[in-house]
Amino acid sequence: MKILMVLTSHDQLGNTGQKTGFWIEEFAAPYYILADAGADITLASPKGGQPPVDPKSELPDFQTKATRRFDQDAALKNKLAHTIKLQEADAADYDAVFYPGGHGPLWDLANDPNSIALIGNFYSQHKPVAFVCHAPGVLRKVKDTNGEPLVKGREVTGFSNSEEAAVQLTHVVPFLVEDELKSNGGIYSKAADWQSYALRDGLLITGQNPASSEAAAKILLETLA
């Protein structure tokens, strides 16, 4: 099975002067779940090359078995440094797509025409699409084959308003993932803050937060099986 993973190229946390990017756990945990199951994984980002890492995700408090494995994985770090440009990715070449989160995607992937078209193409080709934490926010402009928001009438989750408030970025992010999913007609639900929670509605898979990364990847594997 061939899986495309799409990461952000955006590294500025609004106008705070701080850096952002992708969250390491949300990349490493799904990557290893999928790769260990035999998946051939291609990495892509809007600009290609090295995607920016959210420096907060490197702090000791946020390390997991998967992030520690990544720290020692020179081959994967080299692969990550050479992501293909998103515009070069064709849904026809893959069986599924997975979007890790971090705050970065809210600025670039949520508005990227290549990403919006790519997700629509995967879905129209009856292939699963998976998103974790902030990544469900990249669905805000994606339509289904009927021209309706892809999340409309579908069960979804994503980084909650209460979790955004807890990290004190409610007024920094360009939009709130929970609010955006609801405004597009998604049937939003969540678990307690920071607890693992992932959903599948047909081919659409969403996870709430970093702790949901493995669960979302496992659901993707089950869907492909």
C-alpha positions in Angstrom: 0.0 0.0 0.0 1.2 3.5 -0.9 0.4 6.3 1.4 1.0 10.1 1.0 1.7 12.1 4.1 1.3 15.9 3.7 3.1 18.3 6.1 3.0 22.1 6.4 5.6 24.5 5.1 4.4 27.3 7.4 6.7 28.3 10.3 5.3 31.6 11.7 2.9 31.5 14.6 0.7 34.4 13.5 2.1 37.8 14.6 3.7 36.5 17.8 7.2 36.3 16.5 7.3 32.7 17.6 7.9 29.6 15.3 5.4 26.9 14.5 5.2 24.0 12.0 4.2 20.4 12.3 4.0 18.6 15.6 6.5 15.8 15.8 4.4 13.2 17.6 1.6 13.7 15.0 4.1 12.8 12.2 6.2 10.2 13.9 3.5 8.1 15.6 1.4 7.6 12.4 4.5 7.2 10.2 5.8 4.3 12.3 2.3 2.6 12.6 1.9 2.7 8.9 5.5 1.9 7.9 5.7 -1.0 10.3 2.6 -2.4 8.7 4.4 -2.4 5.3 3.2 0.9 3.9 5.3 2.7 1.3 5.1 6.3 2.5 5.8 9.4 0.4 6.2 12.8 2.2 5.0 16.0 0.6 4.8 19.7 1.6 3.7 22.9 -0.2 7.3 24.1 -0.7 9.0 20.7 -0.7 12.2 20.0 1.2 12.4 20.2 5.0 9.1 21.1 6.6 9.4 23.2 9.8 9.1 21.5 13.1 7.1 23.2 15.9 9.9 23.8 18.5 7.4 23.2 21.3 6.9 19.6 20.1 10.6 19.0 20.8 10.3 19.8 24.5 10.8 17.0 27.0 7.1 17.0 28.2 5.9 16.0 24.7 8.2 13.1 24.0 6.8 9.7 23.3 8.1 6.3 22.2 7.6 7.3 18.6 9.3 10.7 19.0 12.3 9.0 20.7 12.5 6.5 17.9 12.4 9.4 15.4 15.2 11.1 17.2 17.5 8.1 16.5 16.2 7.6 12.9 18.7 9.2 10.6 17.1 7.6 7.5 13.7 9.1 8.3 15.2 12.5 9.1 16.9 12.5 5.7 13.6 11.5 4.0 11.8 14.3 5.9 14.4 16.8 4.7 13.5 16.0 1.1 9.7 16.1 0.9 8.3 16.4 -2.6 6.4 19.5 -3.6 2.7 19.1 -3.0 1.8 20.1 -6.6 3.7 17.0 -7.8 1.5 14.6 -5.8 -1.2 12.8 -7.7 -4.0 11.0 -5.8 -4.0 8.3 -8.5 -0.5 7.2 -7.3 -1.6 6.4 -3.7 -4.1 4.4 -1.7 -4.6 7.0 1.0 -3.5 10.3 2.4 -2.6 11.3 6.0 -2.2 14.9 7.3 -0.3 15.4 10.6 -1.2 18.6 12.5 0.6 21.3 14.3 -0.5 24.9 14.0 1.2 25.4 10.7 -1.5 23.8 8.5 -4.0 26.4 9.6 -2.1 29.0 7.6 -0.9 27.2 4.5 -2.6 23.9 3.8 -6.1 25.2 4.8 -5.9 27.6 1.8 -3.6 25.7 -0.5 -5.4 25.0 -3.8 -3.2 22.0 -4.4 -4.1 20.5 -1.1 -7.8 21.3 -1.5 -7.9 19.6 -4.9 -5.8 16.7 -3.7 -8.1 15.8 -0.9 -11.1 16.1 -3.1 -9.4 13.8 -5.7 -8.6 11.1 -3.0 -12.2 11.2 -1.8 -13.7 11.1 -5.3 -11.5 8.1 -6.1 -12.9 6.3 -3.0 -9.7 6.4 -1.1 -9.4 7.2 2.7 -8.3 10.6 3.9 -7.0 11.0 7.4 -6.3 14.1 9.5 -5.2 14.6 13.1 -5.3 17.5 15.6 -5.2 20.8 13.7 -5.1 19.0 10.3 -8.9 18.6 10.1 -8.8 22.4 9.7 -7.4 21.9 6.2 -10.9 20.5 5.2 -12.5 23.9 5.5 -12.6 24.6 1.7 -12.8 21.0 0.5 -16.0 20.0 -1.3 -17.4 16.5 -2.0 -18.5 15.4 -5.5 -21.9 17.2 -5.0 -20.2 20.6 -4.2 -21.0 20.4 -0.5 -18.4 20.8 2.2 -16.8 17.4 2.6 -17.4 17.4 6.4 -21.1 18.3 6.1 -23.3 15.7 7.8 -20.2 13.6 8.7 -18.9 12.7 12.1 -15.6 14.5 12.7 -13.3 15.6 15.5 -10.2 17.9 15.7 -8.4 20.1 18.1 -11.0 21.5 20.4 -11.7 25.0 21.4 -10.9 24.1 25.0 -7.5 22.7 24.0 -6.7 25.8 22.0 -7.7 27.9 25.0 -5.4 25.8 27.2 -2.4 26.6 25.0 -3.5 30.2 24.9 -3.6 30.6 21.1 -7.3 31.1 20.7 -6.7 34.7 19.4 -3.6 33.9 17.5 -4.8 31.2 15.1 -6.6 32.3 11.9 -9.6 30.1 12.9 -10.6 27.5 15.4 -10.7 24.0 14.1 -13.8 23.0 16.2 -15.8 26.0 15.1 -14.8 25.6 11.4 -15.8 22.0 11.3 -19.2 22.8 12.9 -19.8 25.8 10.6 -19.3 23.6 7.6 -21.9 21.2 8.8 -19.7 18.6 10.5 -21.1 16.5 13.3 -18.4 17.4 15.8 -17.6 15.5 18.9 -14.6 15.2 21.3 -13.2 13.5 24.3 -11.7 15.2 27.3 -8.8 17.5 26.6 -5.6 15.7 25.6 -7.2 12.2 25.6 -7.0 9.9 22.5 -10.1 10.2 20.3 -10.4 9.3 16.7 -13.4 8.8 14.4 -14.1 7.3 11.0 -17.1 8.3 8.9 -16.9 6.3 5.7 -13.6 7.3 4.1 -13.1 10.3 6.4 -10.8 9.8 9.4 -10.1 12.5 12.0 -8.2 12.6 15.3 -8.7 15.2 18.1 -5.1 15.9 19.3 -1.5 14.6 19.4 -2.6 11.7 21.6 -5.0 10.6 18.9 -2.2 10.2 16.3 -1.7 6.5 16.6 -5.5 5.8 16.8 -6.1 7.7 13.6 -3.3 5.8 11.8 -4.7 2.4 13.1 -8.2 3.3 11.8 -6.6 4.2 8.4 -4.9 0.8 8.3 -8.3 -0.9 9.1 -10.0 1.1 6.4 -7.4 0.1 3.8 -7.6 -3.6 4.9 
